[in-house]
Amino acid sequence: MLNGKISSVQLAVIMFQFVLSSTVLLMPSITTRLSEKDMWLTPLLGMGLGFLVVWLAYKLFKLSPEGSIVRLMESLFGTFLGKIVSILFILFQFHIVAISTRDYAEFIESNFFLETPIVVIIGTMLILCGWAVRRGFEVIARTGQIFVPIITLFTVLILILLIPELNPLHLLPFMERGAGPLLQGSLVVDGWFSQLLLAVYIFPLVRDQDNIRKWGFWCVIGITFVMLASNLAVFMLVGESAGYYTYPVLMAARYIAYAEFFEHLEAIVMMVWVLGEYIKISVYYYVITRGISDTFRLKKPEVIVMPVGLLLLFVCFWVGPDFQTVSSFIANTGTSYILIGFVLFPLLLCILAVIRGWFKGLGTSTK
């Protein structure tokens, strides 16, 4: 499970879809409520944090003993306290992926499978992702190579077909309320970009590690482009009304109709959502399993894949009694919560590791 090897390009492809899986559907609504007419600019500001997180993840990887961030925590805080910190970080990841999985299931149930119990939707996805995790990250990477081009192609197709309906005047006036709302909306985008930090758990599997940063930066640029295109398309289609739709891209797809037979493209949106969430949940699932394995030095991490999946299933229902609670968390406190976990905490680890290395070098030079 932990021995497969991938290339830096495969990692970039996986992390590209890992971030975008829920972004395209959810972000236009949230950023419209916060930034109004300037919502389309939020990815351009958020891109800066994306570059920072890629650099931070690579720096932590290089500072970590044996390339393991768990070992880094143990070396900084001591073995016992380091394991406690690692477990808390894993629980944080559990919470984030449970919210994402619950959001995926709510979307599928409320828009397509109205009579299907939500536990079945979540359970079948976790079984599929669990199988991929047991096979190793190389399997996830190879499926990503197949699915991501398909997902991207259909996303671009929907955006192109919307062009006749778009009205650029919806974007005016520019910066009507100043920079404040724009910065507020960009923080939400930062929350999605910050999840790139999880790549630090996957870096040890990369064969050409010297190219990680280069392809990581290209990954951020690609994510920004798709975010920008989807935001522009949605806002030029419906204007500030986008803030009232939970899934504005799904609504936009229903606008498409050509020659009275090329229509009902919301099925494509569902396909994009399902394939994208498979990648996102699989990456989280793998990272959590690897984190537990590294923390407790498990020789056969495969044995915990099923228990982790069962626990995740329960957490999906613990995070909120209904979709309104989950969506409210995502739109409000969720941004600061995820930035603390995926940006401030890793940045603290990096600073402590650099300071420790500096003091070690100083001590060596004085002997």
Secondary structure, DSSP 4 states (H G I P E B T S, - for coil): -----B-HHHHHHHHHHHHHHHHHHHHHHHHHHHHGGGGGGHHHHHHHHHHHHHHHHHHHHHHSGGG-HHHHHHHHH-HHHHHHHHHHHHHHHHHHHHHHHHHHHHHHHHHT-TTS-HHHHHHHHHHHHHHHHHH-HHHHHHHHHHHHHHHHHHHHHHHHHTGGG--GGGGPSTTTT-SHHHHHHHHHHHHHHGGGGGGGGTGGGBS-GGGHHHHHHHHHHHHHHHHHHHHHHHHHHHGGGGGG-SSHHHHHHTT-EETTTEE-THHHHHHHHHHHHHHHHHHHHHHHHHHHHHHHT-S-GGGGHHHHHHHHHHHHHHS-SSHHHHHHHHHTHHHHHHHIIIIIHHHHHHHHHHHHHHHHHHHHHH-
